[in-house]
């Protein structure tokens, strides 16, 4: 996330659009580890029983990664608030 902030600020300038882009990048980086923590055996078991990709996502990955994702969203909100304070 940090290497992306300076080039984005230089390329887009300061304003609403860069804030949206950086906020989206921050939330994406905060939630990515949650999905990686899901055990591969669980996903393979769902696929072995014939679950589609969307079924694996909504019925296996999201419930197992829910706590980590909520912690990531919390950290994303805190980081966004700190970026707003620094920008103001």
N, CA, C and O atoms as a Tinker XYZ file with bonds, in Angstrom:
   352  protein
     1  N      0.819000   -1.195000    0.000000    73     2
     2  CA     0.000000    0.000000    0.000000    64     1     3
     3  C      0.858000    1.251000    0.000000    63     2     4     5
     4  O      0.602000    2.178000   -0.769000    81     3
     5  N      1.869000    1.290000    0.851000    73     3     6
     6  CA     2.667000    2.500000    0.981000    64     5     7
     7  C      3.383000    2.893000   -0.306000    63     6     8     9
     8  O      3.435000    4.086000   -0.606000    81     7
     9  N      3.946000    1.955000   -1.097000    73     7    10
    10  CA     4.595000    2.394000   -2.341000    64     9    11
    11  C      3.604000    2.951000   -3.361000    63    10    12    13
    12  O      4.008000    3.649000   -4.291000    81    11
    13  N      2.324000    2.656000   -3.202000    73    11    14
    14  CA     1.312000    3.113000   -4.147000    64    13    15
    15  C      0.849000    4.535000   -3.856000    63    14    16    17
    16  O      0.346000    5.212000   -4.753000    81    15
    17  N      1.008000    4.998000   -2.623000    73    15    18
    18  CA     0.443000    6.285000   -2.215000    64    17    19
    19  C      1.128000    7.456000   -2.904000    63    18    20    21
    20  O      0.454000    8.317000   -3.469000    81    19
    21  N      2.432000    7.502000   -2.869000    73    19    22
    22  CA     3.139000    8.652000   -3.439000    64    21    23
    23  C      2.962000    8.765000   -4.953000    63    22    24    25
    24  O      2.662000    9.858000   -5.433000    81    23
    25  N      3.135000    7.677000   -5.740000    73    23    26
    26  CA     2.896000    7.832000   -7.182000    64    25    27
    27  C      1.457000    8.202000   -7.513000    63    26    28    29
    28  O      1.218000    8.955000   -8.457000    81    27
    29  N      0.501000    7.691000   -6.759000    73    27    30
    30  CA    -0.901000    8.041000   -7.025000    64    29    31
    31  C     -1.148000    9.507000   -6.712000    63    30    32    33
    32  O     -1.860000   10.184000   -7.452000    81    31
    33  N     -0.577000    9.999000   -5.641000    73    31    34
    34  CA    -0.755000   11.411000   -5.297000    64    33    35
    35  C     -0.086000   12.312000   -6.327000    63    34    36    37
    36  O     -0.616000   13.374000   -6.651000    81    35
    37  N      1.068000   11.907000   -6.847000    73    35    38
    38  CA     1.742000   12.706000   -7.862000    64    37    39
    39  C      1.015000   12.644000   -9.201000    63    38    40    41
    40  O      0.937000   13.644000   -9.915000    81    39
    41  N      0.485000   11.477000   -9.540000    73    39    42
    42  CA    -0.165000   11.304000  -10.835000    64    41    43
    43  C     -1.552000   11.938000  -10.869000    63    42    44    45
    44  O     -1.892000   12.637000  -11.823000    81    43
    45  N     -2.357000   11.697000   -9.826000    73    43    46
    46  CA    -3.737000   12.185000   -9.807000    64    45    47
    47  C     -3.889000   13.543000   -9.139000    63    46    48    49
    48  O     -4.888000   14.224000   -9.368000    81    47
    49  N     -2.933000   13.954000   -8.322000    73    47    50
    50  CA    -3.075000   15.191000   -7.573000    64    49    51
    51  C     -3.813000   14.933000   -6.264000    63    50    52    53
    52  O     -3.938000   13.789000   -5.827000    81    51
    53  N     -4.294000   15.992000   -5.648000    73    51    54
    54  CA    -5.023000   15.881000   -4.388000    64    53    55
    55  C     -6.480000   16.223000   -4.673000    63    54    56    57
    56  O     -6.778000   17.252000   -5.280000    81    55
    57  N     -7.371000   15.367000   -4.238000    73    55    58
    58  CA    -8.781000   15.621000   -4.472000    64    57    59
    59  C     -9.633000   14.403000   -4.166000    63    58    60    61
    60  O     -9.211000   13.492000   -3.453000    81    59
    61  N    -10.834000   14.403000   -4.714000    73    59    62
    62  CA   -11.800000   13.341000   -4.424000    64    61    63
    63  C    -11.424000   12.029000   -5.094000    63    62    64    65
    64  O    -11.413000   10.983000   -4.445000    81    63
    65  N    -11.115000   12.072000   -6.384000    73    63    66
    66  CA   -10.814000   10.839000   -7.103000    64    65    67
    67  C     -9.613000   10.095000   -6.523000    63    66    68    69
    68  O     -9.710000    8.885000   -6.321000    81    67
    69  N     -8.492000   10.751000   -6.245000    73    67    70
    70  CA    -7.381000   10.027000   -5.621000    64    69    71
    71  C     -7.744000    9.460000   -4.250000    63    70    72    73
    72  O     -7.262000    8.394000   -3.866000    81    71
    73  N     -8.594000   10.176000   -3.515000    73    71    74
    74  CA    -9.035000    9.647000   -2.221000    64    73    75
    75  C     -9.828000    8.361000   -2.376000    63    74    76    77
    76  O     -9.681000    7.432000   -1.583000    81    75
    77  N    -10.673000    8.312000   -3.405000    73    75    78
    78  CA   -11.451000    7.100000   -3.656000    64    77    79
    79  C    -10.534000    5.960000   -4.077000    63    78    80    81
    80  O    -10.681000    4.834000   -3.602000    81    79
    81  N     -9.587000    6.249000   -4.966000    73    79    82
    82  CA    -8.665000    5.214000   -5.441000    64    81    83
    83  C     -7.824000    4.675000   -4.289000    63    82    84    85
    84  O     -7.681000    3.462000   -4.136000    81    83
    85  N     -7.270000    5.572000   -3.483000    73    83    86
    86  CA    -6.437000    5.129000   -2.368000    64    85    87
    87  C     -7.251000    4.417000   -1.291000    63    86    88    89
    88  O     -6.763000    3.475000   -0.666000    81    87
    89  N     -8.493000    4.863000   -1.070000    73    87    90
    90  CA    -9.352000    4.170000   -0.109000    64    89    91
    91  C     -9.692000    2.766000   -0.574000    63    90    92    93
    92  O     -9.702000    1.827000    0.221000    81    91
    93  N     -9.969000    2.625000   -1.862000    73    91    94
    94  CA   -10.255000    1.297000   -2.404000    64    93    95
    95  C     -9.033000    0.396000   -2.283000    63    94    96    97
    96  O     -9.155000   -0.770000   -1.906000    81    95
    97  N     -7.856000    0.929000   -2.599000    73    95    98
    98  CA    -6.628000    0.143000   -2.492000    64    97    99
    99  C     -6.365000   -0.271000   -1.051000    63    98   100   101
   100  O     -5.910000   -1.385000   -0.794000    81    99
   101  N     -6.650000    0.620000   -0.115000    73    99   102
   102  CA    -6.436000    0.305000    1.299000    64   101   103
   103  C     -7.371000   -0.807000    1.754000    63   102   104   105
   104  O     -6.944000   -1.724000    2.456000    81   103
   105  N     -8.644000   -0.738000    1.360000    73   103   106
   106  CA    -9.596000   -1.783000    1.748000    64   105   107
   107  C     -9.259000   -3.106000    1.088000    63   106   108   109
   108  O     -9.426000   -4.161000    1.701000    81   107
   109  N     -8.789000   -3.071000   -0.151000    73   107   110
   110  CA    -8.402000   -4.294000   -0.834000    64   109   111
   111  C     -7.222000   -4.944000   -0.124000    63   110   112   113
   112  O     -7.214000   -6.156000    0.090000    81   111
   113  N     -6.232000   -4.147000    0.238000    73   111   114
   114  CA    -5.074000   -4.677000    0.948000    64   113   115
   115  C     -5.448000   -5.176000    2.338000    63   114   116   117
   116  O     -4.823000   -6.105000    2.850000    81   115
   117  N     -6.456000   -4.573000    2.951000    73   115   118
   118  CA    -6.859000   -4.994000    4.292000    64   117   119
   119  C     -7.621000   -6.314000    4.258000    63   118   120   121
   120  O     -7.549000   -7.087000    5.213000    81   119
   121  N     -8.355000   -6.588000    3.172000    73   119   122
   122  CA    -9.190000   -7.791000    3.120000    64   121   123
   123  C     -8.509000   -8.973000    2.453000    63   122   124   125
   124  O     -8.962000  -10.105000    2.622000    81   123
   125  N     -7.452000   -8.754000    1.712000    73   123   126
   126  CA    -6.794000   -9.834000    0.997000    64   125   127
   127  C     -6.288000  -10.951000    1.921000    63   126   128   129
   128  O     -6.476000  -12.121000    1.588000    81   127
   129  N     -5.659000  -10.650000    3.058000    73   127   130
   130  CA    -5.187000  -11.739000    3.920000    64   129   131
   131  C     -6.311000  -12.609000    4.467000    63   130   132   133
   132  O     -6.089000  -13.785000    4.757000    81   131
   133  N     -7.509000  -12.060000    4.615000    73   131   134
   134  CA    -8.630000  -12.857000    5.108000    64   133   135
   135  C     -8.958000  -14.020000    4.200000    63   134   136   137
   136  O     -9.216000  -15.128000    4.670000    81   135
   137  N     -8.948000  -13.776000    2.900000    73   135   138
   138  CA    -9.238000  -14.859000    1.959000    64   137   139
   139  C     -8.083000  -15.835000    1.849000    63   138   140   141
   140  O     -8.295000  -17.017000    1.578000    81   139
   141  N     -6.865000  -15.359000    2.056000    73   139   142
   142  CA    -5.714000  -16.256000    1.981000    64   141   143
   143  C     -5.625000  -17.171000    3.195000    63   142   144   145
   144  O     -4.981000  -18.218000    3.135000    81   143
   145  N     -6.268000  -16.784000    4.303000    73   143   146
   146  CA    -6.229000  -17.611000    5.508000    64   145   147
   147  C     -7.162000  -18.810000    5.429000    63   146   148   149
   148  O     -7.045000  -19.728000    6.242000    81   147
   149  N     -8.080000  -18.827000    4.480000    73   147   150
   150  CA    -9.001000  -19.959000    4.338000    64   149   151
   151  C     -8.196000  -21.175000    3.905000    63   150   152   153
   152  O     -7.399000  -21.111000    2.970000    81   151
   153  N     -8.419000  -22.280000    4.601000    73   151   154
   154  CA    -7.662000  -23.486000    4.304000    64   153   155
   155  C     -8.027000  -24.020000    2.928000    63   154   156   157
   156  O     -9.200000  -24.076000    2.558000    81   155
   157  N     -7.012000  -24.408000    2.184000    73   155   158
   158  CA    -7.215000  -24.900000    0.829000    64   157   159
   159  C     -8.022000  -26.199000    0.813000    63   158   160   161
   160  O     -8.720000  -26.482000   -0.161000    81   159
   161  N     -7.930000  -26.986000    1.881000    73   159   162
   162  CA    -8.693000  -28.234000    1.947000    64   161   163
   163  C    -10.201000  -27.979000    1.923000    63   162   164   165
   164  O    -10.961000  -28.752000    1.340000    81   163
   165  N    -10.623000  -26.885000    2.563000    73   163   166
   166  CA   -12.043000  -26.542000    2.569000    64   165   167
   167  C    -12.536000  -26.196000    1.163000    63   166   168   169
   168  O    -13.614000  -26.617000    0.744000    81   167
   169  N    -11.730000  -25.426000    0.454000    73   167   170
   170  CA   -12.094000  -25.049000   -0.912000    64   169   171
   171  C    -12.120000  -26.284000   -1.805000    63   170   172   173
   172  O    -13.033000  -26.447000   -2.614000    81   171
   173  N    -11.120000  -27.155000   -1.661000    73   171   174
   174  CA   -11.073000  -28.367000   -2.464000    64   173   175
   175  C    -12.248000  -29.286000   -2.166000    63   174   176   177
   176  O    -12.771000  -29.940000   -3.069000    81   175
   177  N    -12.668000  -29.340000   -0.901000    73   175   178
   178  CA   -13.822000  -30.162000   -0.557000    64   177   179
   179  C    -15.092000  -29.626000   -1.217000    63   178   180   181
   180  O    -15.903000  -30.403000   -1.721000    81   179
   181  N    -15.268000  -28.309000   -1.215000    73   179   182
   182  CA   -16.417000  -27.718000   -1.884000    64   181   183
   183  C    -16.412000  -27.985000   -3.375000    63   182   184   185
   184  O    -17.450000  -28.292000   -3.962000    81   183
   185  N    -15.232000  -27.868000   -3.992000    73   183   186
   186  CA   -15.134000  -28.142000   -5.425000    64   185   187
   187  C    -15.360000  -29.618000   -5.723000    63   186   188   189
   188  O    -15.917000  -29.961000   -6.766000    81   187
   189  N    -14.930000  -30.504000   -4.807000    73   187   190
   190  CA   -15.128000  -31.940000   -5.010000    64   189   191
   191  C    -16.609000  -32.308000   -4.965000    63   190   192   193
   192  O    -17.034000  -33.255000   -5.627000    81   191
   193  N    -17.392000  -31.568000   -4.192000    73   191   194
   194  CA   -18.829000  -31.821000   -4.122000    64   193   195
   195  C    -19.601000  -31.097000   -5.213000    63   194   196   197
   196  O    -20.831000  -31.136000   -5.227000    81   195
   197  N    -18.901000  -30.441000   -6.120000    73   195   198
   198  CA   -19.548000  -29.841000   -7.277000    64   197   199
   199  C    -19.999000  -28.408000   -7.105000    63   198   200   201
   200  O    -20.871000  -27.949000   -7.843000    81   199
   201  N    -19.433000  -27.689000   -6.155000    73   199   202
   202  CA   -19.819000  -26.297000   -5.951000    64   201   203
   203  C    -19.209000  -25.422000   -7.044000    63   202   204   205
   204  O    -18.073000  -25.639000   -7.466000    81   203
   205  N    -19.971000  -24.442000   -7.490000    73   203   206
   206  CA   -19.462000  -23.504000   -8.489000    64   205   207
   207  C    -18.512000  -22.520000   -7.818000    63   206   208   209
   208  O    -18.356000  -22.524000   -6.597000    81   207
   209  N    -17.875000  -21.674000   -8.636000    73   207   210
   210  CA   -16.942000  -20.695000   -8.076000    64   209   211
   211  C    -17.650000  -19.707000   -7.161000    63   210   212   213
   212  O    -17.109000  -19.325000   -6.123000    81   211
   213  N    -18.860000  -19.291000   -7.538000    73   211   214
   214  CA   -19.610000  -18.368000   -6.677000    64   213   215
   215  C    -20.058000  -19.048000   -5.386000    63   214   216   217
   216  O    -20.057000  -18.425000   -4.324000    81   215
   217  N    -20.439000  -20.321000   -5.474000    73   215   218
   218  CA   -20.835000  -21.053000   -4.272000    64   217   219
   219  C    -19.652000  -21.216000   -3.331000    63   218   220   221
   220  O    -19.805000  -21.095000   -2.115000    81   219
   221  N    -18.474000  -21.491000   -3.881000    73   219   222
   222  CA   -17.281000  -21.604000   -3.045000    64   221   223
   223  C    -16.992000  -20.265000   -2.368000    63   222   224   225
   224  O    -16.630000  -20.219000   -1.192000    81   223
   225  N    -17.157000  -19.180000   -3.120000    73   223   226
   226  CA   -16.887000  -17.862000   -2.542000    64   225   227
   227  C    -17.868000  -17.527000   -1.431000    63   226   228   229
   228  O    -17.460000  -17.163000   -0.328000    81   227
   229  N    -19.178000  -17.650000   -1.720000    73   227   230
   230  CA   -20.189000  -17.198000   -0.763000    64   229   231
   231  C    -20.483000  -18.198000    0.355000    63   230   232   233
   232  O    -20.890000  -17.791000    1.443000    81   231
   233  N    -20.289000  -19.478000    0.117000    73   231   234
   234  CA   -20.646000  -20.474000    1.126000    64   233   235
   235  C    -19.453000  -21.048000    1.874000    63   234   236   237
   236  O    -19.627000  -21.663000    2.926000    81   235
   237  N    -18.249000  -20.860000    1.356000    73   235   238
   238  CA   -17.074000  -21.416000    2.031000    64   237   239
   239  C    -16.100000  -20.309000    2.439000    63   238   240   241
   240  O    -15.777000  -20.163000    3.618000    81   239
   241  N    -15.635000  -19.530000    1.457000    73   239   242
   242  CA   -14.586000  -18.553000    1.763000    64   241   243
   243  C    -15.075000  -17.406000    2.642000    63   242   244   245
   244  O    -14.420000  -17.070000    3.628000    81   243
   245  N    -16.215000  -16.799000    2.305000    73   243   246
   246  CA   -16.693000  -15.655000    3.093000    64   245   247
   247  C    -17.012000  -16.016000    4.543000    63   246   248   249
   248  O    -16.588000  -15.290000    5.443000    81   247
   249  N    -17.738000  -17.103000    4.812000    73   247   250
   250  CA   -17.985000  -17.414000    6.234000    64   249   251
   251  C    -16.720000  -17.724000    7.022000    63   250   252   253
   252  O    -16.619000  -17.370000    8.196000    81   251
   253  N    -15.746000  -18.387000    6.380000    73   251   254
   254  CA   -14.525000  -18.724000    7.108000    64   253   255
   255  C    -13.609000  -17.512000    7.302000    63   254   256   257
   256  O    -12.832000  -17.475000    8.256000    81   255
   257  N    -13.690000  -16.540000    6.422000    73   255   258
   258  CA   -12.815000  -15.374000    6.510000    64   257   259
   259  C    -13.518000  -14.166000    7.117000    63   258   260   261
   260  O    -12.949000  -13.075000    7.123000    81   259
   261  N    -14.728000  -14.325000    7.622000    73   259   262
   262  CA   -15.532000  -13.193000    8.073000    64   261   263
   263  C    -14.854000  -12.381000    9.164000    63   262   264   265
   264  O    -14.833000  -11.152000    9.091000    81   263
   265  N    -14.300000  -13.041000   10.175000    73   263   266
   266  CA   -13.674000  -12.306000   11.288000    64   265   267
   267  C    -12.460000  -11.514000   10.821000    63   266   268   269
   268  O    -12.257000  -10.372000   11.236000    81   267
   269  N    -11.662000  -12.118000    9.967000    73   267   270
   270  CA   -10.485000  -11.412000    9.465000    64   269   271
   271  C    -10.888000  -10.244000    8.568000    63   270   272   273
   272  O    -10.246000   -9.194000    8.594000    81   271
   273  N    -11.936000  -10.418000    7.784000    73   271   274
   274  CA   -12.399000   -9.339000    6.903000    64   273   275
   275  C    -12.957000   -8.186000    7.725000    63   274   276   277
   276  O    -12.706000   -7.026000    7.397000    81   275
   277  N    -13.704000   -8.474000    8.780000    73   275   278
   278  CA   -14.232000   -7.390000    9.607000    64   277   279
   279  C    -13.105000   -6.627000   10.297000    63   278   280   281
   280  O    -13.181000   -5.406000   10.440000    81   279
   281  N    -12.060000   -7.334000   10.726000    73   279   282
   282  CA   -10.899000   -6.643000   11.300000    64   281   283
   283  C    -10.213000   -5.792000   10.248000    63   282   284   285
   284  O     -9.755000   -4.689000   10.544000    81   283
   285  N    -10.136000   -6.296000    9.014000    73   283   286
   286  CA    -9.537000   -5.522000    7.933000    64   285   287
   287  C    -10.342000   -4.287000    7.600000    63   286   288   289
   288  O     -9.769000   -3.229000    7.340000    81   287
   289  N    -11.667000   -4.399000    7.601000    73   287   290
   290  CA   -12.520000   -3.235000    7.345000    64   289   291
   291  C    -12.352000   -2.205000    8.460000    63   290   292   293
   292  O    -12.321000   -1.004000    8.192000    81   291
   293  N    -12.245000   -2.660000    9.691000    73   291   294
   294  CA   -12.019000   -1.758000   10.816000    64   293   295
   295  C    -10.709000   -0.997000   10.619000    63   294   296   297
   296  O    -10.669000    0.219000   10.802000    81   295
   297  N     -9.650000   -1.693000   10.253000    73   295   298
   298  CA    -8.364000   -1.037000   10.039000    64   297   299
   299  C     -8.420000   -0.092000    8.842000    63   298   300   301
   300  O     -7.771000    0.955000    8.842000    81   299
   301  N     -9.194000   -0.461000    7.823000    73   299   302
   302  CA    -9.346000    0.402000    6.653000    64   301   303
   303  C    -10.035000    1.709000    7.031000    63   302   304   305
   304  O     -9.631000    2.779000    6.574000    81   303
   305  N    -11.057000    1.631000    7.851000    73   303   306
   306  CA   -11.762000    2.842000    8.285000    64   305   307
   307  C    -10.834000    3.716000    9.121000    63   306   308   309
   308  O    -10.810000    4.936000    8.955000    81   307
   309  N    -10.073000    3.097000   10.014000    73   307   310
   310  CA    -9.143000    3.872000   10.835000    64   309   311
   311  C     -8.073000    4.549000    9.988000    63   310   312   313
   312  O     -7.718000    5.702000   10.234000    81   311
   313  N     -7.559000    3.831000    8.989000    73   311   314
   314  CA    -6.549000    4.417000    8.130000    64   313   315
   315  C     -7.143000    5.541000    7.270000    63   314   316   317
   316  O     -6.487000    6.556000    7.037000    81   315
   317  N     -8.370000    5.363000    6.804000    73   315   318
   318  CA    -9.021000    6.413000    6.004000    64   317   319
   319  C     -9.233000    7.660000    6.847000    63   318   320   321
   320  O     -9.018000    8.772000    6.364000    81   319
   321  N     -9.650000    7.496000    8.095000    73   319   322
   322  CA    -9.830000    8.656000    8.969000    64   321   323
   323  C     -8.502000    9.365000    9.225000    63   322   324   325
   324  O     -8.453000   10.594000    9.265000    81   323
   325  N     -7.436000    8.603000    9.396000    73   323   326
   326  CA    -6.136000    9.249000    9.622000    64   325   327
   327  C     -5.673000    9.965000    8.351000    63   326   328   329
   328  O     -5.049000   11.022000    8.439000    81   327
   329  N     -5.967000    9.405000    7.165000    73   327   330
   330  CA    -5.583000   10.074000    5.932000    64   329   331
   331  C     -6.372000   11.367000    5.754000    63   330   332   333
   332  O     -5.835000   12.352000    5.246000    81   331
   333  N     -7.624000   11.377000    6.162000    73   331   334
   334  CA    -8.434000   12.597000    6.077000    64   333   335
   335  C     -7.875000   13.671000    6.998000    63   334   336   337
   336  O     -7.811000   14.843000    6.628000    81   335
   337  N     -7.475000   13.275000    8.184000    73   335   338
   338  CA    -6.930000   14.249000    9.140000    64   337   339
   339  C     -5.614000   14.810000    8.619000    63   338   340   341
   340  O     -5.368000   16.013000    8.713000    81   339
   341  N     -4.761000   13.936000    8.066000    73   339   342
   342  CA    -3.486000   14.415000    7.527000    64   341   343
   343  C     -3.723000   15.326000    6.334000    63   342   344   345
   344  O     -3.043000   16.342000    6.192000    81   343
   345  N     -4.687000   14.976000    5.462000    73   343   346
   346  CA    -4.932000   15.772000    4.268000    64   345   347
   347  C     -5.529000   17.148000    4.617000    63   346   348   349
   348  O     -5.293000   18.130000    3.912000    81   347
   349  N     -6.292000   17.204000    5.693000    73   347   350
   350  CA    -6.893000   18.487000    6.037000    64   349   351
   351  C     -5.876000   19.387000    6.724000    63   350   352
   352  O     -6.199000   20.517000    7.090000    81   351
